[in-house]
């Protein structure tokens, strides 16, 4: 694993965006695995700026997002569909036909998840997967536990994750307690992975990755098994002088 420690969030956003930009430049019809949460917002801004300046072309790019709340309609402003449109898709020239986010409004989650896996496979697999990290070490919505799931699946969210995500919801909104998410295998099958962590609340999770041990209690620690991972973290998340 390559570890890049940067000073602050601004630098983290630039470095993270550059990892993705390099793949898009080298392979204009690449398949991106994308993430939500507050961490990638800055990187998405940098990518949108690169597109605006004519430095990047997304017209042939395909994307598959990591996860979505369940149940959740795509047009709900709390949905990850909505988040991606707001923060990235509406600002670049990606073809709306080429963007994919798990359907949080489907009736049959097993069928939807199997279809999502099949779609990723038929697209040729993910070239670069962007990840944030939960403060409990989750990636996507693969929560710490006795075991993890390899493929896209429906999952319950832990109290800690619901608590962390509460900041995005107003008092009268119900915080979802379930989600559909790529599994650990889906993530680890990506050819390259870039994981970004910012702020002191991520210190323990980052330490879990850097511990050199693999445990289902810190799903992100499984990234140590992948041959091409870049961990980008700011000094606060890294937490070592
Ligand atoms: C959510 C998402 C994750 C994300 C995590 C951290 O739980 N499912 O993909 O990495 O939040 O979010 P943030 O970047 O806002 O700390």
Boltz pocket constraint, residues with backbone or C-beta under 6 A from the ligand:
constraints:
  - pocket:
      binder: B
      contacts: [[A, 35], [A, 36], [A, 37], [A, 38], [A, 39], [A, 40], [A, 66], [A, 67], [A, 131], [A, 132], [A, 133], [A, 134], [A, 135], [A, 138], [A, 139], [A, 140], [A, 141], [A, 161], [A, 165]]
      max_distance: 6.0
